[in-house]
């Protein structure tokens, strides 16, 4: 297993780099008490204190430790992304695969429902709901994002299910008398794992960034500790204007790191699942190994000629 994982990471440097970034950030946020013993909302120093040995990322306008807020705020921001991604995957699978496989009136009904939700502009709707609910919590933002972001994934899964439904192995399974439940979960879904993984990762990135955006413009709960609220508080206290760059840097680096890491993983999934890109990667590795073998052959030939010259001398 370890050899397989090692070979996968060596063959997919984008995936290796992205997994490393995301794993490090997630590990630091989950095990925040291992990296700091300061509570995120505790006042521990003077306001707007620059980074030092006691506060490695400085303090905020309220004298709170930025490093502690970065770690604990990352927990909430990442949780919002994964909750929204899970909700979108569930709805997209339920609606898209069911519509594509069963067809008929089920397909017409689910497609109408999908198109109805799709024509509703998601970002203005989120802004209206967030403003109407007044200082919504991160979990409510996650539910709003998930409830408005699943139709595109459902359309993609429906199209893929329509293509898979007419394959020979599906007809063979139907002839063998397999149940509808087994057909969906054992025959159809495994052939769409790359699409599901890509959809999940893309939704997580979108949810994290959207949550940070809503909180940055003041539609989140300012009492929560998230990367978006950190940016909002830094804006309200004019952190950049007074030179407190560390208040902006910490959440910005966190958001950028997670987005870049997940995007690299998403790109690598596309390269693995796309036959054309996969063939190009195989040919690139073959040429690399061919050049390596040619260099070793040339080196062996040079050593052989050198030994022959020494023997003649």
Secondary structure, DSSP 4 states (H G I P E B T S, - for coil): -HHHHHHHHHH-HHHHHHHHHHHHHHHHHHTHHHH--S-TT-B-S-TTPPP-SSSTT-B-TTSBBHHHHHHHHHHHHHHHHHHHHHHHHHHHIIIIIHHHHH-HHHHHHHHHHHHHHHTS-HHHHHHHHHHHHSSB-HHHHHHHHHHHHSHHHHHHHHHHHHHHHTSHHHHHHHHTT--HHHIIIIIIGGGGHHHHHHHHHHHHHHHHHHHHHHHHTT-B-TTS--HHHHHHHHHHTTTTTTT-HHHHHHHHHHHHHHHHHHHHHHHHHHHHH-HHHHHHHHHHHHHHHHHHHHHHHHHHHHHHHHHHHHHH-
